[in-house]
Amino acid sequence: MENPDLWKWLTGQEQPPEAVKTNPVFTAVADKVMNNLNAHASPETRAKPGQPWVRGWDDIEKGRDSPITGNQ
């Protein structure tokens, strides 16, 4: 699989195909990624589940419309 697809699936931006969704390795990695995001990423820097992210990893440096805290 391509990295952009995997990232979207792992972060809940898109639903993975059934074969991927039921893979135990993918499930374990997805759980770890979401636990880390929930623990360390500011909610205002993330989109609602099923929606693409609108902010990048370096938004903290972009100026007045940047989130108060960035994605660390």
Secondary structure, DSSP 8 states (H G I E B T S, - for coil): --HHHHHHHHTTSS---HHHHT-HHHHHHHHHHHHHHHHHS-GGGS--TTS---S-TTGGGS-TTS-SS---
